[in-house]
Amino acid sequence: MKAKNNSLLLTAVLLLTASSAFAQKAVRYDLYVKDTLVNYAGKEKRAIAVNGQIPMPTLTFTEGDTAEIVVHNQLKEGTSLHWHGVFLPNKEDGVPYLTQPQISPGTTRKYRFPVIQNGTHWYHSHSGLQEQIGMYGNLVFLKKAGDKTFREGIDDLPTVPIVLSEWTNLNPNNVHRMLHNANDWSAIKKGATQSYAEAIRAGHFKTKINNEWKRMLAMDVSDVYYDKILMNGNTSTDLKNIDGKTLKAGDKVRLRISNGGASSYFWLRYAGGKITVVANDGNDVTPVEVDRLIIAVSETYDVVVTIPEDGNAYEFMATTEDRTNSSSYFIGNGVKKLIAPLPKLKYFEGMKMMNDMMKMNGDLDDMGMKMSLNKMDMNVVMYPEITGEIEQKEGHNKHNMEDENRSNALGKIKTLNYAMLSSPHNTELPKDAPVKKITFTLTGNMNRYVWSMDNKVLSEVDKIPVKKGEVLRITIYNNSMMRHPMHLHGFDFRVINGKGEKSPLKNVLDIMPMETDTIEFLANEEGDWFFHCHILYHMMAGMDRVFAVGDYKNPLLPDKEKA
């Protein structure tokens, strides 16, 4: 009888231990979403804070955990949260009316999903324009103990999550309306109007006439002017220690950077020397050293920087692509060492190149150029730090211009492009899986501010049916004047960049004007998955599609016609 009791006791202890071990895997966060007032740029304006802060709290999990995130909506409007770059059941993806109903005012919603990956991701509202006014935050999935992919000297470095964002004193709804009216307010604020007087002074009167003849707007590289640029909610931050450890000469720091901006690309540069890229969109890459990189809207990059031997505080700067604003982290102790600001863009040179590439009907003429993977930025002629002050000669034809730009781009400044990225692991997809090929042309009209795919916005098309287990191979050509960061929900895709079995994995692909890129992924998770341009105002204008994988029945949206 005593032995039996001991056996029962042992069983109870084992069950309790197992239950306790299982319970430890569930990591819970409560997020309280509430209206607030902020003053980032001289005016008190409405914003949305989560747990009293902007950006939203950094949420940290370890691969193998179960994430439980309870959203308490204390707004007077509906909201939602999307887990950007995360593999999860479709009903947890956080897209209102596609994967869930809105979280109504005064109600709560629990998101629950297993964490089956690692890396730097982020999360944001997918409701209206809420992302523009505060609803963005970092999401970090750590590698579990004993992970075979653990990299000494990278994964064990002191780490800082950083979310980049912008702030406008205008109501985002007014920004949206101004864009649809082809309003010049942003161009005036940026000093990018390219008037006749400016054209004459720059020796580009003919360029301006051609621009008007083709009914093109003034050349620009972004749509919206922002009053402030923020890194973790601040314009400037001193990073002197991490986790209680004082930073000193020779220390390496890993920055987990997410671009939570609604429409801004950022140049990332470091006054202390080279930047080592070690991950992109939550996936490890073979380390690559560059002088600078541009992070597209919604991308994430993990980079490593080293504090030089003098041990001073060196500036890590994020500058908007239009070069109107920036923010900084000063990494280290001692005297602050600044990096030179980026010089003003040479707009008329860019306008001339665009005129040469634009047909009268507004389509781009690729002139035989085959560009892809950000290897040659068509606007490279606008960058004084690459091209210097050498004037383009009238006698140069289009192909000579391409050759000149390519050589300029391969100058002393090493800029990251997607062709440089490779995975440390084999990323090949099953060779026996059926392949579905799809081609998209990115289209748009800057005057009317309509952004589309194949000249149709989301409301004009049906969902794209995909069989579970198929490989989708998607070729995308950008026939618009703007670059577009295309984001796929629920999956990572392989970027076909010449690296073969080591092709990098991403979930955002920045596609420049005239570029053609190919991606592929295995559709192994059922559901309605959003595929869209992540520039918020382009997405709202219609540059979106939905992949319907399998015959999915969403328990949260039982009536598909109302979804």
C-alpha positions in Angstrom: 0.0 0.0 0.0 2.9 2.3 0.9 4.6 1.6 -2.5 1.3 2.4 -4.3 1.0 5.7 -2.4 4.6 6.6 -3.4 3.8 5.7 -7.0 0.7 7.9 -7.0 2.7 10.7 -5.3 5.5 10.4 -7.9 2.9 10.5 -10.8 1.2 13.6 -9.2 4.6 15.4 -9.0 5.5 14.5 -12.6 2.1 15.7 -13.8 2.5 18.9 -11.8 6.0 19.4 -13.1 4.8 18.8 -16.7 1.9 21.2 -16.2 4.2 23.8 -14.7 6.6 23.4 -17.6 3.8 23.8 -20.1 2.4 26.9 -18.3 5.9 28.5 -18.5 5.7 28.5 -22.2 2.7 30.8 -22.3 4.0 34.4 -22.3 1.2 37.0 -21.8 1.1 40.7 -22.5 -1.8 43.0 -21.8 -2.0 46.0 -24.1 -4.2 49.0 -23.3 -5.0 51.1 -26.3 -6.0 54.7 -25.5 -6.2 58.1 -27.0 -3.6 60.6 -25.9 -2.1 64.0 -26.7 1.5 64.5 -27.7 3.7 67.5 -28.7 6.5 66.2 -31.0 6.7 69.2 -33.3 5.5 72.4 -31.5 1.7 71.5 -31.5 -0.4 69.4 -29.2 -2.0 66.7 -31.4 -4.0 63.5 -31.0 -2.1 60.2 -30.9 -2.7 56.7 -29.8 -0.7 55.3 -26.9 -0.5 51.7 -25.8 0.2 51.1 -22.1 0.8 54.9 -22.0 3.7 54.9 -24.5 4.6 55.6 -28.1 5.9 53.4 -29.7 4.0 50.5 -28.3 6.0 48.2 -25.9 8.6 45.9 -27.3 7.2 42.4 -27.0 9.8 39.6 -26.4 9.2 35.9 -26.8 11.5 32.9 -27.2 10.9 30.4 -30.0 8.8 27.6 -28.5 6.7 30.0 -26.4 3.0 30.4 -26.8 2.2 34.1 -27.3 -0.9 35.4 -25.5 -1.5 39.1 -26.2 -4.7 40.7 -24.8 -5.7 43.9 -26.4 -8.0 46.2 -24.4 -9.5 48.8 -26.7 -10.1 52.0 -24.8 -10.6 54.1 -27.9 -13.9 55.4 -29.3 -13.3 53.5 -32.5 -12.4 50.0 -33.6 -8.8 48.7 -33.8 -6.7 45.7 -34.6 -3.1 44.4 -34.4 -1.2 42.7 -37.1 1.9 40.7 -36.3 4.2 41.6 -39.1 6.3 38.8 -40.5 4.9 36.2 -38.1 3.8 32.6 -39.0 0.5 32.0 -37.3 -3.0 30.7 -37.8 -4.9 33.0 -40.2 -7.5 34.0 -37.7 -4.7 35.6 -35.5 -3.2 37.7 -38.4 -5.0 40.9 -37.4 -6.5 42.3 -40.7 -10.1 43.6 -40.0 -12.8 42.2 -42.2 -10.4 39.7 -43.8 -9.1 37.6 -40.8 -11.1 39.1 -37.9 -13.8 41.6 -37.0 -12.6 44.9 -35.6 -12.0 45.1 -31.9 -14.9 47.2 -30.9 -14.6 50.2 -28.4 -14.6 49.0 -24.8 -13.9 45.3 -25.7 -10.9 43.0 -25.5 -9.5 40.5 -27.9 -6.9 37.8 -27.1 -4.4 36.9 -29.8 -2.9 33.5 -29.2 -0.4 31.7 -31.4 2.7 29.4 -31.0 6.0 31.1 -31.7 7.7 28.9 -34.3 10.4 31.2 -35.6 13.0 33.7 -34.3 14.2 37.1 -35.4 13.3 40.8 -35.4 9.7 41.6 -36.4 7.2 44.3 -35.5 3.5 44.8 -34.9 1.1 47.6 -35.8 -2.6 48.5 -36.3 -4.2 47.4 -39.5 -7.2 49.7 -38.9 -7.5 52.9 -40.9 -4.6 55.2 -40.5 -3.9 54.4 -36.8 -0.4 53.2 -37.6 0.5 56.8 -38.5 -0.3 58.2 -35.1 1.4 55.8 -32.7 0.3 52.1 -33.1 3.6 50.5 -34.0 6.1 48.5 -31.9 9.0 46.0 -32.0 8.4 42.3 -31.7 11.5 40.2 -30.9 11.6 36.4 -31.1 14.8 35.0 -29.4 16.5 31.8 -30.4 15.9 29.0 -27.9 18.7 27.5 -25.9 20.8 25.1 -27.9 19.6 26.4 -31.3 21.9 25.0 -34.0 21.7 28.3 -35.8 23.1 30.2 -32.9 26.0 32.5 -34.1 28.7 33.4 -31.6 29.7 37.0 -31.8 26.3 37.9 -33.2 23.4 36.3 -31.3 25.2 36.9 -27.9 25.9 40.6 -28.4 24.3 43.4 -26.3 21.1 44.3 -28.3 18.8 47.3 -28.6 15.5 47.1 -30.4 14.8 50.3 -32.4 11.6 51.2 -34.2 11.8 54.1 -36.7 8.7 56.3 -37.3 7.6 59.7 -38.5 5.3 62.3 -37.1 3.1 64.8 -38.9 1.2 67.6 -37.1 -1.5 67.1 -39.8 -4.4 64.8 -39.3 -3.5 61.7 -41.3 -7.0 61.8 -43.0 -6.1 65.3 -44.2 -2.8 64.0 -45.5 -4.7 61.3 -47.4 -7.1 63.9 -48.9 -4.2 66.2 -50.0 -2.5 63.3 -51.8 -5.6 62.6 -53.8 -5.8 66.3 -54.7 -2.2 66.4 -56.0 -1.6 69.1 -53.4 1.8 70.8 -53.4 2.0 71.3 -49.6 4.6 68.6 -49.0 6.8 69.6 -51.9 6.8 73.2 -50.7 7.8 72.1 -47.2 10.6 70.0 -48.6 11.8 72.7 -51.0 11.2 70.3 -53.8 8.7 72.2 -56.0 11.2 72.6 -59.0 9.7 75.9 -60.2 10.7 77.5 -63.5 12.9 80.0 -61.7 14.7 77.1 -60.0 15.0 75.3 -63.3 16.6 78.3 -65.0 19.1 78.8 -62.2 20.0 75.1 -62.4 20.4 75.2 -66.2 17.4 72.8 -66.6 14.8 75.0 -68.3 14.5 72.4 -71.2 14.0 69.7 -68.6 11.2 71.6 -66.9 9.5 72.2 -70.3 9.7 68.5 -71.1 8.3 67.7 -67.7 5.3 70.0 -68.3 4.8 68.6 -71.8 4.4 65.1 -70.4 2.1 66.4 -67.7 4.4 65.0 -65.0 4.5 66.2 -61.4 7.7 67.6 -60.0 10.3 64.9 -59.3 10.3 63.5 -55.7 11.2 60.3 -53.9 8.5 60.3 -51.2 4.9 61.5 -50.9 4.6 63.1 -47.5 6.5 65.7 -45.6 7.0 64.9 -41.9 7.7 67.3 -39.1 9.8 64.9 -37.0 11.6 61.6 -37.4 11.7 59.4 -34.3 13.8 56.4 -33.1 12.0 54.7 -30.3 9.9 57.8 -29.9 12.8 60.3 -29.6 14.7 62.5 -32.1 18.0 61.9 -30.2 19.1 59.2 -27.8 22.3 58.6 -25.8 23.1 54.9 -25.6 25.8 54.7 -23.0 25.1 51.3 -21.4 23.0 48.2 -22.1 21.6 46.0 -19.4 23.8 47.8 -16.8 27.0 47.3 -18.8 28.8 50.5 -19.8 29.8 50.6 -23.5 33.5 51.0 -24.2 36.0 51.1 -27.0 35.8 47.9 -29.2 32.4 46.9 -28.0 30.0 45.6 -30.6 26.3 46.4 -30.4 23.4 44.7 -32.3 20.6 47.0 -33.3 17.3 45.3 -34.2 15.7 47.9 -36.4 12.1 48.0 -37.7 10.8 50.6 -40.0 7.5 51.4 -38.5 7.0 54.5 -40.6 3.8 54.9 -42.6 5.5 56.1 -45.8 9.2 56.9 -45.2 12.3 55.1 -46.3 15.3 55.7 -44.2 19.0 55.8 -45.0 21.0 54.2 -42.1 24.6 55.3 -41.6 27.1 55.1 -38.7 29.8 57.7 -37.9 32.0 55.0 -36.4 32.6 53.0 -39.6 31.1 50.1 -41.4 27.6 48.6 -40.7 27.5 44.8 -40.7 24.1 43.4 -41.8 23.4 40.1 -40.0 19.6 39.6 -40.5 16.7 41.0 -42.6 13.0 40.6 -42.1 13.6 38.3 -39.2 15.9 35.9 -41.1 19.6 35.4 -40.6 21.8 36.4 -43.5 25.5 35.8 -44.1 27.1 38.9 -42.6 27.8 41.6 -45.1 29.7 44.9 -44.5 28.3 48.1 -46.0 28.8 51.9 -45.7 25.0 52.5 -45.6 21.7 50.9 -46.4 18.2 52.1 -47.1 15.4 50.4 -45.1 12.1 50.3 -46.9 8.8 50.9 -45.2 8.0 47.9 -42.9 11.3 46.1 -43.4 13.5 45.0 -40.5 17.3 44.8 -40.4 19.6 43.5 -37.7 22.9 45.3 -37.9 26.1 45.2 -35.8 28.2 48.4 -35.2 31.5 48.6 -33.4 32.6 51.5 -31.1 36.0 52.8 -32.4 39.1 52.6 -30.3 38.8 56.1 -28.8 35.6 55.0 -27.1 33.6 58.1 -27.9 29.9 58.3 -28.7 29.4 57.8 -32.4 26.2 58.8 -34.2 24.0 56.2 -35.8 21.6 58.2 -38.0 18.4 57.5 -39.8 17.6 60.0 -42.5 14.5 60.1 -44.7 15.1 59.3 -48.3 14.0 62.8 -49.3 16.7 64.0 -46.8 14.4 66.5 -45.1 14.7 65.1 -41.5 16.6 62.6 -39.4 17.0 61.2 -35.9 20.0 59.6 -34.1 21.4 57.3 -31.5 24.8 58.2 -30.0 26.4 54.8 -29.2 29.2 54.9 -26.5 30.6 57.3 -24.0 32.6 60.4 -24.3 32.6 63.1 -27.0 29.8 62.9 -29.5 31.1 62.2 -33.0 28.7 63.3 -35.7 28.2 62.0 -39.2 27.9 64.5 -42.0 24.3 65.2 -43.1 23.3 63.9 -46.5 23.4 66.7 -49.2 20.2 67.9 -50.9 19.0 65.7 -53.8 19.7 66.9 -57.3 16.0 67.0 -58.3 16.4 68.3 -61.9 18.9 65.6 -62.8 16.3 63.1 -61.5 13.5 64.8 -63.4 15.5 64.7 -66.7 16.1 60.9 -66.3 12.4 60.4 -65.6 11.4 62.4 -68.7 13.7 60.2 -70.8 12.0 57.1 -69.3 8.4 58.2 -69.4 6.1 57.7 -72.4 3.3 60.2 -73.2 0.7 57.8 -71.8 2.4 57.8 -68.4 3.9 54.3 -68.7 7.6 53.8 -68.2 9.8 52.9 -71.1 12.4 50.6 -69.8 14.8 51.3 -72.7 16.1 47.8 -72.7 17.3 48.2 -69.1 16.9 45.1 -67.0 17.0 46.2 -63.4 16.2 44.3 -60.2 17.0 43.8 -56.6 17.9 47.5 -55.9 21.2 47.0 -57.6 20.8 50.3 -59.6 18.6 53.0 -58.2 17.1 54.9 -61.2 17.4 58.0 -59.1 21.1 57.5 -58.5 21.8 60.7 -60.6 20.1 62.7 -57.8 22.7 61.7 -55.2 25.5 64.3 -55.0 27.6 62.1 -52.7 27.8 59.5 -55.5 27.7 61.6 -58.7 29.6 64.6 -57.4 29.0 67.9 -59.2 29.7 66.7 -62.7 26.9 67.9 -65.0 25.2 65.4 -67.3 26.1 66.3 -70.9 23.2 66.7 -73.4 25.0 64.4 -75.8 24.7 61.4 -73.5 22.2 58.9 -74.7 20.1 56.7 -72.5 22.4 53.7 -72.5 25.4 55.8 -71.8 23.5 57.3 -68.9 22.8 53.8 -67.6 26.5 52.9 -67.8 27.6 56.1 -66.1 25.0 55.7 -63.3 26.1 52.0 -62.8 29.8 53.0 -62.4 28.8 55.9 -60.1 26.8 53.6 -58.0 29.7 51.2 -57.7 32.0 54.0 -56.4 33.6 54.4 -53.0 30.3 54.2 -51.1 29.2 50.6 -50.6 25.4 50.6 -50.5 23.4 47.4 -49.6 21.3 45.8 -52.3 19.3 42.6 -52.3 21.8 40.8 -54.6 24.3 41.0 -51.7 22.0 39.0 -49.3 22.3 35.3 -48.9 21.0 32.8 -46.4 23.4 30.8 -44.2 21.0 27.8 -44.8 19.5 26.0 -47.7 16.1 27.7 -48.5 15.1 25.5 -51.5 11.4 24.6 -51.7 10.1 21.1 -52.3 11.0 20.1 -55.9 7.9 17.8 -56.2 5.4 20.6 -55.3 3.2 21.9 -58.1 4.1 25.5 -59.1 1.6 28.3 -59.8 3.1 31.2 -61.7 1.6 34.7 -61.2 2.7 38.0 -62.8 1.8 41.4 -61.4 2.5 44.9 -62.8 2.5 47.6 -60.2 0.6 50.6 -61.7 -0.6 54.0 -60.5 -1.4 57.6 -61.2 0.3 60.2 -59.1 -2.1 63.0 -60.1 -5.2 61.1 -58.9 -3.2 59.2 -56.3 -4.6 55.8 -57.4 -2.2 52.9 -56.8 -3.1 49.5 -58.2 -1.9 46.2 -59.5 -2.5 45.4 -63.2 -4.5 48.7 -63.3 -7.1 47.4 -60.8 -7.5 48.2 -57.2 -8.4 45.6 -54.6 -12.2 46.3 -54.7 -12.2 45.5 -58.4 -10.8 42.0 -58.2 -11.5 38.6 -56.5 -9.3 36.7 -54.1 -6.6 34.7 -55.9 -7.3 31.0 -55.2 -4.3 28.9 -54.2 -4.2 25.2 -53.5 -2.6 24.3 -50.2 0.9 22.8 -50.9 1.4 24.8 -54.1 4.5 26.9 -54.7 3.6 30.4 -55.8 6.2 31.9 -58.1 5.5 35.6 -58.5 7.1 38.0 -60.9 6.5 41.7 -60.2 7.3 44.6 -62.6 7.0 48.1 -61.3 5.6 50.3 -64.0 5.0 53.3 -61.7 7.1 56.2 -60.8 7.3 55.3 -57.1 9.1 52.5 -55.3 6.8 50.0 -53.5 7.6 47.8 -50.5 5.4 44.7 -51.2 4.6 42.7 -48.1 3.2 39.2 -47.8 1.3 38.2 -44.7 1.8 34.8 -43.1 4.8 33.6 -45.1 8.4 34.3 -45.9 9.3 34.2 -49.6 12.6 33.4 -51.3 14.1 36.2 -53.3 15.5 34.9 -56.6 18.7 36.8 -56.5 21.3 34.5 -58.0 22.3 32.8 -54.8 20.7 29.5 -55.7 19.9 27.3 -52.7 21.1 30.1 -50.4 18.5 32.6 -51.7 17.5 34.9 -48.8 14.1 34.8 -47.1 12.1 37.9 -46.7 8.5 39.1 -46.3 8.9 42.6 -47.7 10.4 43.3 -51.1 11.2 46.9 -52.1 10.7 47.3 -55.9 12.0 50.4 -57.5 10.6 52.0 -60.7 11.3 49.9 -63.8 12.5 46.9 -61.7 11.4 43.3 -62.2 11.8 40.9 -59.4 10.8 37.3 -58.8 9.8 35.7 -55.4 8.5 32.3 -54.5 7.0 30.6 -51.4 5.3 27.4 -50.3 1.6 28.0 -49.6 1.4 25.5 -46.7 -0.9 27.4 -44.3 -4.6 27.8 -45.1 -6.3 31.2 -44.9 -6.9 34.5 -46.6 -3.5 36.2 -46.7 -3.0 39.8 -47.6 -0.3 40.9 -50.1 0.0 44.7 -50.4 2.2 47.8 -50.7 3.2 48.8 -47.2 3.2 52.5 -47.8 0.1 53.1 -45.8 -1.4 55.6 -48.3 -0.7 53.3 -51.3 -2.4 50.4 -49.5 -5.4 52.5 -48.7 -5.6 53.6 -52.3 -5.9 50.0 -53.5 -2.4 48.4 -54.2 -3.4 45.1 -52.6 -4.4 41.5 -53.3 -5.6 38.5 -51.3 -4.3 34.9 -51.7 -7.0 32.5 -50.6 -5.0 29.3 -49.6 -7.2 26.2 -49.4 -10.8 26.1 -48.5 -10.4 28.0 -45.2 -13.4 28.5 -42.9 -12.6 31.4 -40.5 -14.5 30.9 -37.2 -14.3 34.6 -36.6 -15.9 35.5 -39.9 -18.4 32.8 -40.7 -20.2 34.9 -43.3 -17.7 35.3 -46.1 -19.9 37.7 -48.1 -19.7 40.2 -45.2 -15.9 39.8 -44.9 
